[in-house]
Amino acid sequence: MSESGSSASAFSAAGPALGYLAQVDYALLAALERMDDEADFTVSIETLDDIVFHDADSDDATEKWQSKHTIDQSRSLSDASTDLWKTLANWTAEPGDPNTRLVLLAVADAGPTAALLRTGADRDVARAQERLERTAQTSASGSNAAYYPAFLALTPDQRRGLLGRVEVFDGVLPIAEVQPLLERAVRKSVKPQRRAALVDRLRGWWHKRAIAHLDADRLTGRALSPDPALARAA
């Protein structure tokens, strides 16, 4: 989770609070969208990563998501972006299974290197690796002082393997604008005029479950399951 932006008070925690709320809503949105194709999965928040999808039978992580929410429109995932390098450092320290998908979800737009790790025809992992290595070797960023050596400590093959699993989704909507996406995700369930009300109920139910999960389930390692109530609604 990441958040920054100006505020009326130097002590305001509005930005970080929005960042944590965004994780909850992004997890709901992703769960709703994948229920069209998948029936058996669970999701956890603030466990192995910001958002984690698990195999329902084995509980193994299949996807680890880092959520970088911001209200600062000038922010970007530049080549020396701390959000980018902190994420890579986290995944370097805890890479998980080699088959686990690593997703960087960001409100900010991708810079030249992060853009090479988007999905699609322009994806170029080898070039991204070269650019990141050059940044780690030449950047004077104090904020990333601990992150560059960790990346360079990997062998070239390990860097390639790590980056090959990374997928960048940038320019996503901030939490204040997620409602229409949630309404679209339930479009098969109800008539258009009833979608907003359904999403409001779903969000209330999901937030209640997320609170219980963060308060208690995290201690036992249990994940949130898209239970039958969510399946029926979506």
Contacts in CASP RR format, 6 or more apart in sequence:
PFRMAT RR
TARGET T0000
AUTHOR 0000-0000-0000
METHOD contacts of the structure
MODEL  1
MSESGSSASAFSAAGPALGYLAQVDYALLAALERMDDEADFTVSIETLDD
IVFHDADSDDATEKWQSKHTIDQSRSLSDASTDLWKTLANWTAEPGDPNT
RLVLLAVADAGPTAALLRTGADRDVARAQERLERTAQTSASGSNAAYYPA
FLALTPDQRRGLLGRVEVFDGVLPIAEVQPLLERAVRKSVKPQRRAALVD
RLRGWWHKRAIAHLDADRLTGRALSPDPALARAA
1 16 0 8 1.000
1 19 0 8 1.000
1 20 0 8 1.000
1 22 0 8 1.000
1 23 0 8 1.000
1 50 0 8 1.000
1 67 0 8 1.000
1 68 0 8 1.000
1 69 0 8 1.000
2 19 0 8 1.000
2 67 0 8 1.000
2 68 0 8 1.000
2 69 0 8 1.000
2 70 0 8 1.000
2 83 0 8 1.000
2 86 0 8 1.000
3 15 0 8 1.000
3 16 0 8 1.000
3 18 0 8 1.000
3 19 0 8 1.000
3 69 0 8 1.000
3 70 0 8 1.000
3 71 0 8 1.000
4 15 0 8 1.000
4 70 0 8 1.000
4 71 0 8 1.000
4 72 0 8 1.000
4 75 0 8 1.000
5 15 0 8 1.000
5 70 0 8 1.000
5 71 0 8 1.000
5 72 0 8 1.000
6 72 0 8 1.000
7 14 0 8 1.000
7 15 0 8 1.000
15 71 0 8 1.000
18 69 0 8 1.000
18 71 0 8 1.000
18 174 0 8 1.000
18 175 0 8 1.000
18 176 0 8 1.000
19 67 0 8 1.000
19 69 0 8 1.000
19 175 0 8 1.000
21 175 0 8 1.000
22 67 0 8 1.000
22 69 0 8 1.000
22 174 0 8 1.000
22 175 0 8 1.000
22 178 0 8 1.000
23 45 0 8 1.000
23 46 0 8 1.000
23 50 0 8 1.000
23 51 0 8 1.000
23 67 0 8 1.000
23 69 0 8 1.000
24 45 0 8 1.000
24 206 0 8 1.000
24 207 0 8 1.000
24 210 0 8 1.000
25 175 0 8 1.000
25 178 0 8 1.000
25 182 0 8 1.000
25 203 0 8 1.000
26 51 0 8 1.000
26 65 0 8 1.000
26 67 0 8 1.000
26 105 0 8 1.000
26 172 0 8 1.000
26 178 0 8 1.000
27 43 0 8 1.000
27 45 0 8 1.000
27 51 0 8 1.000
27 210 0 8 1.000
27 224 0 8 1.000
28 182 0 8 1.000
28 202 0 8 1.000
28 203 0 8 1.000
28 206 0 8 1.000
29 178 0 8 1.000
29 181 0 8 1.000
29 182 0 8 1.000
29 185 0 8 1.000
30 43 0 8 1.000
30 51 0 8 1.000
30 53 0 8 1.000
30 65 0 8 1.000
31 41 0 8 1.000
31 43 0 8 1.000
31 226 0 8 1.000
31 230 0 8 1.000
32 182 0 8 1.000
32 185 0 8 1.000
32 186 0 8 1.000
32 202 0 8 1.000
32 230 0 8 1.000
32 234 0 8 1.000
33 185 0 8 1.000
34 41 0 8 1.000
35 226 0 8 1.000
35 230 0 8 1.000
35 231 0 8 1.000
35 234 0 8 1.000
36 188 0 8 1.000
39 231 0 8 1.000
40 55 0 8 1.000
40 56 0 8 1.000
40 57 0 8 1.000
41 53 0 8 1.000
41 54 0 8 1.000
41 55 0 8 1.000
41 56 0 8 1.000
41 62 0 8 1.000
41 226 0 8 1.000
42 53 0 8 1.000
42 54 0 8 1.000
42 56 0 8 1.000
42 59 0 8 1.000
42 223 0 8 1.000
42 224 0 8 1.000
42 225 0 8 1.000
42 226 0 8 1.000
43 51 0 8 1.000
43 52 0 8 1.000
43 53 0 8 1.000
43 54 0 8 1.000
43 223 0 8 1.000
43 224 0 8 1.000
43 225 0 8 1.000
43 226 0 8 1.000
44 51 0 8 1.000
44 52 0 8 1.000
44 54 0 8 1.000
44 213 0 8 1.000
44 217 0 8 1.000
44 218 0 8 1.000
44 221 0 8 1.000
44 222 0 8 1.000
44 223 0 8 1.000
44 224 0 8 1.000
45 51 0 8 1.000
45 52 0 8 1.000
45 210 0 8 1.000
45 213 0 8 1.000
45 214 0 8 1.000
45 224 0 8 1.000
46 214 0 8 1.000
46 218 0 8 1.000
47 218 0 8 1.000
47 221 0 8 1.000
47 223 0 8 1.000
48 61 0 8 1.000
48 64 0 8 1.000
48 94 0 8 1.000
48 96 0 8 1.000
49 61 0 8 1.000
49 64 0 8 1.000
49 65 0 8 1.000
49 66 0 8 1.000
49 90 0 8 1.000
50 65 0 8 1.000
50 66 0 8 1.000
50 67 0 8 1.000
51 64 0 8 1.000
51 65 0 8 1.000
51 67 0 8 1.000
51 105 0 8 1.000
52 61 0 8 1.000
52 63 0 8 1.000
52 64 0 8 1.000
52 65 0 8 1.000
52 223 0 8 1.000
53 61 0 8 1.000
53 62 0 8 1.000
53 63 0 8 1.000
53 65 0 8 1.000
54 60 0 8 1.000
54 61 0 8 1.000
54 62 0 8 1.000
54 223 0 8 1.000
55 62 0 8 1.000
56 225 0 8 1.000
59 223 0 8 1.000
60 97 0 8 1.000
61 96 0 8 1.000
61 97 0 8 1.000
61 100 0 8 1.000
62 99 0 8 1.000
62 100 0 8 1.000
62 101 0 8 1.000
63 100 0 8 1.000
63 101 0 8 1.000
63 102 0 8 1.000
63 103 0 8 1.000
64 91 0 8 1.000
64 96 0 8 1.000
64 100 0 8 1.000
64 101 0 8 1.000
64 102 0 8 1.000
64 103 0 8 1.000
65 103 0 8 1.000
65 104 0 8 1.000
65 105 0 8 1.000
66 87 0 8 1.000
66 90 0 8 1.000
66 91 0 8 1.000
66 102 0 8 1.000
66 103 0 8 1.000
66 104 0 8 1.000
66 105 0 8 1.000
67 105 0 8 1.000
68 77 0 8 1.000
68 83 0 8 1.000
68 87 0 8 1.000
68 104 0 8 1.000
68 105 0 8 1.000
68 106 0 8 1.000
68 107 0 8 1.000
68 108 0 8 1.000
69 107 0 8 1.000
69 174 0 8 1.000
69 175 0 8 1.000
70 106 0 8 1.000
70 107 0 8 1.000
70 108 0 8 1.000
70 174 0 8 1.000
71 174 0 8 1.000
75 83 0 8 1.000
75 107 0 8 1.000
75 108 0 8 1.000
76 108 0 8 1.000
76 109 0 8 1.000
76 110 0 8 1.000
76 111 0 8 1.000
77 83 0 8 1.000
77 84 0 8 1.000
77 104 0 8 1.000
77 106 0 8 1.000
77 108 0 8 1.000
77 109 0 8 1.000
77 110 0 8 1.000
77 111 0 8 1.000
77 114 0 8 1.000
77 168 0 8 1.000
77 170 0 8 1.000
78 84 0 8 1.000
78 111 0 8 1.000
78 114 0 8 1.000
79 111 0 8 1.000
79 112 0 8 1.000
79 113 0 8 1.000
79 114 0 8 1.000
79 131 0 8 1.000
79 132 0 8 1.000
79 135 0 8 1.000
79 139 0 8 1.000
80 135 0 8 1.000
80 139 0 8 1.000
80 141 0 8 1.000
80 144 0 8 1.000
81 108 0 8 1.000
81 111 0 8 1.000
81 114 0 8 1.000
82 141 0 8 1.000
82 143 0 8 1.000
82 144 0 8 1.000
82 147 0 8 1.000
83 106 0 8 1.000
83 108 0 8 1.000
84 104 0 8 1.000
84 113 0 8 1.000
84 114 0 8 1.000
85 144 0 8 1.000
85 147 0 8 1.000
85 148 0 8 1.000
85 151 0 8 1.000
86 144 0 8 1.000
86 147 0 8 1.000
87 104 0 8 1.000
88 132 0 8 1.000
88 147 0 8 1.000
88 151 0 8 1.000
88 162 0 8 1.000
88 166 0 8 1.000
89 146 0 8 1.000
89 147 0 8 1.000
89 150 0 8 1.000
89 151 0 8 1.000
91 102 0 8 1.000
91 162 0 8 1.000
91 166 0 8 1.000
92 150 0 8 1.000
92 151 0 8 1.000
92 154 0 8 1.000
92 162 0 8 1.000
93 150 0 8 1.000
95 162 0 8 1.000
98 161 0 8 1.000
98 165 0 8 1.000
100 165 0 8 1.000
101 165 0 8 1.000
101 167 0 8 1.000
102 162 0 8 1.000
102 165 0 8 1.000
102 166 0 8 1.000
102 167 0 8 1.000
103 166 0 8 1.000
103 167 0 8 1.000
103 169 0 8 1.000
104 114 0 8 1.000
104 117 0 8 1.000
104 166 0 8 1.000
104 167 0 8 1.000
104 168 0 8 1.000
104 169 0 8 1.000
104 170 0 8 1.000
105 169 0 8 1.000
105 172 0 8 1.000
106 168 0 8 1.000
106 169 0 8 1.000
106 170 0 8 1.000
106 171 0 8 1.000
106 172 0 8 1.000
107 170 0 8 1.000
107 171 0 8 1.000
107 172 0 8 1.000
107 173 0 8 1.000
107 174 0 8 1.000
108 170 0 8 1.000
108 171 0 8 1.000
109 170 0 8 1.000
109 171 0 8 1.000
110 117 0 8 1.000
110 118 0 8 1.000
110 168 0 8 1.000
110 170 0 8 1.000
110 171 0 8 1.000
112 131 0 8 1.000
113 128 0 8 1.000
113 131 0 8 1.000
113 132 0 8 1.000
113 135 0 8 1.000
114 128 0 8 1.000
114 168 0 8 1.000
114 170 0 8 1.000
115 122 0 8 1.000
115 168 0 8 1.000
115 170 0 8 1.000
116 122 0 8 1.000
116 123 0 8 1.000
116 124 0 8 1.000
116 125 0 8 1.000
116 127 0 8 1.000
116 128 0 8 1.000
116 131 0 8 1.000
117 123 0 8 1.000
117 125 0 8 1.000
117 128 0 8 1.000
117 163 0 8 1.000
117 164 0 8 1.000
117 166 0 8 1.000
117 167 0 8 1.000
117 168 0 8 1.000
118 167 0 8 1.000
118 168 0 8 1.000
118 169 0 8 1.000
118 170 0 8 1.000
119 167 0 8 1.000
119 169 0 8 1.000
125 160 0 8 1.000
125 163 0 8 1.000
125 164 0 8 1.000
126 160 0 8 1.000
128 163 0 8 1.000
129 156 0 8 1.000
129 159 0 8 1.000
129 160 0 8 1.000
129 163 0 8 1.000
132 151 0 8 1.000
132 159 0 8 1.000
132 163 0 8 1.000
133 151 0 8 1.000
133 152 0 8 1.000
133 159 0 8 1.000
135 148 0 8 1.000
136 147 0 8 1.000
136 148 0 8 1.000
136 149 0 8 1.000
136 151 0 8 1.000
136 152 0 8 1.000
137 148 0 8 1.000
137 152 0 8 1.000
139 148 0 8 1.000
151 159 0 8 1.000
154 162 0 8 1.000
173 181 0 8 1.000
179 196 0 8 1.000
179 199 0 8 1.000
182 199 0 8 1.000
182 202 0 8 1.000
182 203 0 8 1.000
183 195 0 8 1.000
183 196 0 8 1.000
183 199 0 8 1.000
185 234 0 8 1.000
186 195 0 8 1.000
186 198 0 8 1.000
186 199 0 8 1.000
186 202 0 8 1.000
186 233 0 8 1.000
186 234 0 8 1.000
187 195 0 8 1.000
188 234 0 8 1.000
189 198 0 8 1.000
189 233 0 8 1.000
189 234 0 8 1.000
190 198 0 8 1.000
198 233 0 8 1.000
201 233 0 8 1.000
202 230 0 8 1.000
202 233 0 8 1.000
202 234 0 8 1.000
205 229 0 8 1.000
205 230 0 8 1.000
206 230 0 8 1.000
209 224 0 8 1.000
210 224 0 8 1.000
213 222 0 8 1.000
213 223 0 8 1.000
213 224 0 8 1.000
217 223 0 8 1.000
217 224 0 8 1.000
END
